[in-house]
Amino acid sequence: MSYWGSKKKLATDIADILCKVDSDIYYEPFCGMASVGVEVARRGCFARCEWSDASADGVAYWSAVKRGWLPSASPSSQARGEALRRWRRV
């Protein structure tokens, strides 16, 4: 999923740097859509990956994915996102 703050285009470059760190655990404090964390996990650079985020929307998204939900493959829009946020608060 792409969004305004995405690091998707930079994920491989960032992972190149992170995979050189001498550690068994990767901590991702700002998970968002997890482009970097997914790339690091895909490479198997760390024995364990811990992801977190202060964004309630990001946490809800990844919690749903963990339970088996998969996002729609169709493109979204800012208006659709705002509508879903309003619906979620009701």
C-alpha positions as CSV (number, residue, x, y, z in Angstrom):
1,M,0.0,0.0,0.0
2,S,1.3,3.4,-0.9
3,Y,0.7,6.5,1.1
4,W,2.2,10.0,1.5
5,G,4.9,9.1,4.0
6,S,5.9,5.8,2.5
7,K,9.5,4.6,2.5
8,K,8.7,1.9,-0.1
9,K,11.1,3.3,-2.6
10,L,13.9,3.5,0.0
11,A,13.2,0.2,1.8
12,T,15.9,-1.8,0.1
13,D,18.5,0.9,0.7
14,I,17.5,1.3,4.3
15,A,17.5,-2.5,4.8
16,D,21.1,-2.7,3.3
17,I,22.2,-0.4,6.1
18,L,20.2,-2.1,8.9
19,C,21.3,-5.6,7.9
20,K,24.9,-4.6,8.7
21,V,23.9,-3.9,12.4
22,D,25.3,-6.5,14.8
23,S,22.1,-7.5,16.6
24,D,19.7,-10.4,16.9
25,I,16.6,-8.2,17.2
26,Y,15.2,-5.6,14.8
27,Y,13.0,-3.0,16.5
28,E,10.7,-1.0,14.2
29,P,9.3,1.9,16.3
30,F,7.4,3.6,13.5
31,C,5.8,0.7,11.6
32,G,3.4,2.5,9.4
33,M,2.8,0.3,6.4
34,A,6.0,-1.6,7.3
35,S,7.9,-1.3,4.0
36,V,11.3,-1.3,5.8
37,G,10.3,-3.9,8.3
38,V,9.0,-6.3,5.7
39,E,12.2,-6.0,3.6
40,V,14.4,-6.6,6.7
41,A,12.2,-9.6,7.7
42,R,12.2,-11.0,4.1
43,R,16.0,-10.9,4.1
44,G,16.2,-12.8,7.4
45,C,18.9,-10.4,8.8
46,F,17.6,-10.7,12.4
47,A,16.5,-13.6,14.5
48,R,13.5,-11.6,15.7
49,C,11.6,-8.5,14.5
50,E,9.5,-6.3,16.9
51,W,7.2,-3.8,15.3
52,S,5.3,-1.0,16.9
53,D,3.6,2.3,16.0
54,A,1.8,5.1,17.9
55,S,-0.7,5.4,15.0
56,A,-4.0,3.7,15.9
57,D,-4.8,3.3,12.2
58,G,-1.5,1.5,11.6
59,V,-1.9,-0.7,14.6
60,A,-5.5,-1.6,13.6
61,Y,-4.4,-2.4,10.0
62,W,-1.6,-4.8,11.0
63,S,-3.7,-6.4,13.7
64,A,-6.3,-7.2,11.0
65,V,-3.7,-8.6,8.7
66,K,-2.4,-10.8,11.5
67,R,-5.9,-12.1,12.0
68,G,-6.1,-13.1,8.2
69,W,-7.7,-10.0,6.6
70,L,-6.1,-9.0,3.3
71,P,-6.6,-5.4,1.8
72,S,-8.4,-4.9,-1.4
73,A,-6.2,-4.8,-4.5
74,S,-8.1,-1.9,-6.0
75,P,-6.7,1.6,-5.6
76,S,-7.9,3.8,-2.8
77,S,-8.2,7.6,-2.4
78,Q,-7.9,10.1,0.4
79,A,-11.7,10.6,0.3
80,R,-12.2,6.8,0.8
81,G,-9.7,6.8,3.7
82,E,-11.5,9.7,5.4
83,A,-14.9,8.0,5.0
84,L,-13.5,4.8,6.6
85,R,-12.0,6.8,9.5
86,R,-15.4,8.5,10.1
87,W,-17.2,5.1,10.0
88,R,-14.6,3.5,12.4
89,R,-15.3,6.3,15.0
90,V,-19.1,5.7,15.0
